[in-house]
Amino acid sequence: MAGRRAVPQIVESISPASCTVDHRLEVLHGLPFFQHLPHEQIAEINRQFHAYDVEAGATIYFSGDPAERLYVVAHGRVKLLRHSASGQDTLLDILTTGEMFGTLAALGDLTYPDTAEAQTFCCVLGIGAQEFQTILERSPDVAVHVLGIVAKRLQEAHTTISQISATPVEARVAAALVKLSEKLGVEDERGTLIQTRLSRQDIAAMTGTTTETASRVMSQFRRDGLIESGRQWIVVTDLPRLAEIAEVA
């Protein structure tokens, strides 16, 4: 079958029983605001978090819901989406193990500003306001660090929305591919494999454009030798050139 493109191996499946106590402790200790705490305190903090198994495609919370929990991805991938006035969803980010999302009223947000959806089967760790207060009683500085991370994510979301209205679609698509390569990329014999399944609809949602326009830009990038792609997979073959195109964003 000469000329047939090989499909790269994308590893996404995880076991529903994979969110063990040891793994939870490792994930929590890796969070920036818990890294300075001793193991014994991390074990106590772990007891304040609840583990939730979430099927792929299920919604964890909707934008506008009361802000009741902070979450941490323990396994799998979570998509953050922002709904626009026109009814179109913008894909803000794809979160992986050790990344935090959600918020609490105690941190200044009465409602969730975005929608969180499981891209793959996930195990997420969630903590409510009362349990979070218990942690703060022992480590008051944790709140400052958490607030900084929540504020940074909100700023990144604002930047993403601003870019959508102010930059050419080619620059937006390039910027999305650069971001995904840096965050989820693994070295492949042809370049950098973005280690998650991405449809043209996903690229369109990340860049505030239509599926047809996203497909057109991706086809052009492929013809220019910047990427290779197939059904739900992308390999970036010329990351420096994509970064140059993305600088307009």
ChimeraX attribute file (.defattr): number of C-alpha atoms within 10 A of each C-alpha:
attribute: neighborCount
match mode: 1-to-1
recipient: residues
	/A:1	4
	/A:2	4
	/A:3	5
	/A:4	6
	/A:5	10
	/A:6	7
	/A:7	12
	/A:8	17
	/A:9	11
	/A:10	14
	/A:11	9
	/A:12	14
	/A:13	11
	/A:14	14
	/A:15	11
	/A:16	13
	/A:17	8
	/A:18	14
	/A:19	19
	/A:20	12
	/A:21	13
	/A:22	10
	/A:23	13
	/A:24	25
	/A:25	18
	/A:26	16
	/A:27	20
	/A:28	23
	/A:29	22
	/A:30	15
	/A:31	15
	/A:32	14
	/A:33	18
	/A:34	20
	/A:35	12
	/A:36	12
	/A:37	12
	/A:38	10
	/A:39	14
	/A:40	9
	/A:41	14
	/A:42	20
	/A:43	17
	/A:44	12
	/A:45	19
	/A:46	19
	/A:47	13
	/A:48	17
	/A:49	21
	/A:50	12
	/A:51	20
	/A:52	16
	/A:53	16
	/A:54	20
	/A:55	16
	/A:56	15
	/A:57	15
	/A:58	15
	/A:59	15
	/A:60	17
	/A:61	18
	/A:62	19
	/A:63	17
	/A:64	12
	/A:65	13
	/A:66	16
	/A:67	23
	/A:68	21
	/A:69	22
	/A:70	19
	/A:71	22
	/A:72	26
	/A:73	25
	/A:74	27
	/A:75	27
	/A:76	21
	/A:77	22
	/A:78	30
	/A:79	22
	/A:80	24
	/A:81	23
	/A:82	22
	/A:83	15
	/A:84	11
	/A:85	7
	/A:86	6
	/A:87	8
	/A:88	14
	/A:89	20
	/A:90	24
	/A:91	24
	/A:92	23
	/A:93	20
	/A:94	20
	/A:95	22
	/A:96	18
	/A:97	17
	/A:98	21
	/A:99	20
	/A:100	21
	/A:101	22
	/A:102	25
	/A:103	25
	/A:104	21
	/A:105	14
	/A:106	15
	/A:107	16
	/A:108	12
	/A:109	15
	/A:110	15
	/A:111	17
	/A:112	21
	/A:113	21
	/A:114	23
	/A:115	21
	/A:116	24
	/A:117	22
	/A:118	24
	/A:119	22
	/A:120	21
	/A:121	21
	/A:122	29
	/A:123	28
	/A:124	28
	/A:125	25
	/A:126	20
	/A:127	23
	/A:128	17
	/A:129	17
	/A:130	13
	/A:131	15
	/A:132	19
	/A:133	15
	/A:134	13
	/A:135	18
	/A:136	13
	/A:137	10
	/A:138	10
	/A:139	14
	/A:140	12
	/A:141	12
	/A:142	18
	/A:143	17
	/A:144	11
	/A:145	14
	/A:146	19
	/A:147	16
	/A:148	13
	/A:149	17
	/A:150	20
	/A:151	14
	/A:152	12
	/A:153	17
	/A:154	14
	/A:155	12
	/A:156	14
	/A:157	21
	/A:158	12
	/A:159	13
	/A:160	21
	/A:161	19
	/A:162	12
	/A:163	19
	/A:164	18
	/A:165	12
	/A:166	11
	/A:167	14
	/A:168	15
	/A:169	21
	/A:170	22
	/A:171	22
	/A:172	28
	/A:173	25
	/A:174	26
	/A:175	23
	/A:176	22
	/A:177	24
	/A:178	23
	/A:179	16
	/A:180	19
	/A:181	20
	/A:182	12
	/A:183	14
	/A:184	16
	/A:185	20
	/A:186	14
	/A:187	13
	/A:188	14
	/A:189	9
	/A:190	13
	/A:191	18
	/A:192	22
	/A:193	25
	/A:194	25
	/A:195	21
	/A:196	20
	/A:197	15
	/A:198	15
	/A:199	17
	/A:200	19
	/A:201	17
	/A:202	17
	/A:203	23
	/A:204	23
	/A:205	20
	/A:206	26
	/A:207	28
	/A:208	22
	/A:209	19
	/A:210	15
	/A:211	15
	/A:212	12
	/A:213	15
	/A:214	25
	/A:215	16
	/A:216	14
	/A:217	16
	/A:218	22
	/A:219	16
	/A:220	14
	/A:221	20
	/A:222	17
	/A:223	11
	/A:224	11
	/A:225	13
	/A:226	20
	/A:227	23
	/A:228	22
	/A:229	18
	/A:230	13
	/A:231	10
	/A:232	14
	/A:233	19
	/A:234	26
	/A:235	26
	/A:236	26
	/A:237	19
	/A:238	17
	/A:239	19
	/A:240	12
	/A:241	13
	/A:242	22
	/A:243	18
	/A:244	14
	/A:245	18
	/A:246	22
	/A:247	12
	/A:248	15
	/A:249	22
